[in-house]
């Protein structure tokens, strides 16, 4: 039988154990690490898993959320208070899964655009420094562009909600006809 420890090692996923004293132990380097060290693993795109040392429960999400909390408290927050409030309202809501997927796809789209820009920079396009300078000058324009993108996403989401209100629209792609209302 393959244990979680063996499957994590064989897949090349770094294992970090969290002990009851709240300390994190990196099994690859045989050293205790901090949340800052774990953040550096994320920034380096290293795959890792945080496991409870006693129960082997996966604590990776909890540690990542803890890092986000520290980042939010430590400087210029990424999330506004109204945005966080709205996110909380989606928990337990029927649209919770849709919102999570939508957020993930929007962030992935942003990452893809950023990667394309980096690739263009390597091929003789603008340098990161000139892009930063451009962004400083064009910040209002970029805010407007991102605002338009968010507005389009909002409109698509609203359209989807409207279609979901009518059960007949939910099953339009399936090869059956709804029951005739006159048969009742």
N, C-alpha and C positions, 0 to 999 in steps of 0.2 A: 504494500500500500504506500502511495506517495503522500508525504506530508506537505503541509503548506511551506515549510522551510525548504524542503527539497525542490518543490516546484518553482519557488521563487529563485533559488540558486541556479537551477537548470535553465530558466528563462532569461538569465542575465539581469534579473531585477534585484537591485540592492535592498537588503533587509536592514531596517532600523527597528530596534526593540525599545519599547517604552516600559520602564520599570515603575513599580508603585511609588517610588520616591520622585516621580515625574521626570527622571533623567532619561535621555535618549542615547541609545548605544548603537553605533554603526558596526554591524558585524563584519563588514568588508575591511574596514581599517582598524578594527578592534579598539575603538576609542569612543569616548562620550562626545556627543555633538550637541549643538544648540539649535534653536529654531532658525537662527541666522545661517547656520551651516546647511540646514535642510532647505532653506530658501535658495541658497547657492546651488544646491542640486537641481532645484526646479529651473533656475536660470540657465544652468548648463545642460538642460534637457536630459538629465539622467533619470532613468526609471528607478523608482524605489517604492517600497512598501513599508509602512510603519505598523508593527504588530505589538499587541500587548504581550509582554514577556511571559506572563503567567497563563493567560487564556488563549493566546494566539489570535485574538480578535483583531480584525483589520481596523486600524485607527488612522489611516492615511487621510481620509477626508477631514477628520477632526483636526489633525495637525495642519493641513492646508488652510482650513478656516481660521485657525489660530494665527497663522502667518498673515492672512488677509486682515484680521482684526488688528494686529500690531501695525501693519502698514497703514491702515485707515486711521489709526490713532496717532501715528508718528509724524505725519506730514500733510501733504495736500491729498485729501481723500479722493478716491476714484468714484465713490458712490455718494450721491447727495442724500440728505435725510428723507426727502419725499420719495426718492427711488427705493431706498431701503424699506420704508414703510409700505410701499406698494408691493415690493417683493414678499414681505411678510404676509400681506393679505392674500397672496396666491397660494400659500401653504394650505393644504386641505381643500382648496377650490378645485372644481372639476377641470380647470384649465392649467393646473400645476404642471403636468407633463408637457403640455404644449409650450408653455412659457419657458421652461427649462431648455427644451430643444431649440426654441427660437433664439434665446440668448446665446446658446452655444454656436448656432449657425451664424449669427451676426458677428460674434467674436472671431470665428474662423474666417469669415469673409474679410474682416479687417486685417487679420494676420496674413491672408493671401495677398491682399492689396499691398501690404507692407513688404512682403517677400518679392513681389513683382517690381516694386520700386527699387529695392536693394539690388535686384538682378539688373535692372536698367542702369543703375549707378555704376555697376561693374563694367558695363558695356559702353562707357564713355558718357553716360548721362550725368545728371547733377550729383555732386558729392554729398555725403551726409551733412557736411558743414553748410553747403550752399542751400540744401533743403531746409535745414534749421533756420537759416537766415530768411529764406522765402516764407517759411511758416510764421515767423515773427511778424513779417510784413503783411502776410495774407491771412492772419488768424481769423479776422471776421468773415472772410470769404469761406474758409474751411469750416468754421462753425455753421455757416449757412448751408454749406454742402452737406455736412453731417446731419444738420437739422432736417434737410430735405430727405435724406436717406431714412432717418428715423420716422419722419412723417409718412413716407411710403410704406415702411414696415407696419406702422400703426394702421394705415388704411387697409392693408392686406389682412391684418389681424381682425379689424372691424368687419370686413367683408366676410371673412371666415365665420365669425360669430353670428352674423346675420343668417348665413346659410345654415348654420347649425341649429337655429331656432326652429326651422321647419324640418321635421323628421324625414319628409319625403326627399329633401335635398341630400341628406346624409348617405342614403343608399342608392344614389343615382347611377353609380358605376356597376352595380350588381345586376345580373341577368334575371331579374324577376320583377313582376309588376305588383304594386301595392294593392291590397284588397279593395274592392269596390265598396265605397261608402253606402251605396244604395242597397246592398245586401243585408243590412242590419234591420 
